[in-house]
Amino acid sequence: MSHQDRNGRLETAADVLQSLLANGKSGLSDQFQRWRLWHQWPRVVGESLSQNTCPVGYQGGILIIWVDHPARIQDLHYVKKAMIDRINNHLGRKWVSNLRFTTDRKAVPTLEES
């Protein structure tokens, strides 16, 4: 299924839905952004950090990141601002204003659940 946009280009339903989710303000849009980050995490934060962390939640501008060891959380506080900048640059807008780190493994969905 497709329709023409205002510029005469054809858009599929998938394109329209993805655009709404990527640019929307809804909770569903927020979870779509978190899902995108989950799947692109190594590219966003680098291979080294991605092996010890993963984005597991989002609420009101705060991205919740699981960390594999409490000591590593202290190290991440030193690069927190740079991580926020990289995440927002990757998404093309200011979506994250703060990061919260957790070692709670229950907060981490499997790749299939995400």
Secondary structure, DSSP 4 states (H G I P E B T S, - for coil): -EEE-TTS-EEEHHHHHHHHHHH--SHHHHHHHHHHHHHHHHHHH-HHHHTTEEEEEEETTEEEEEES-HHHHHHHHHSHHHHHHHHHHHHTS---SEEEEE--GGG---TTT-
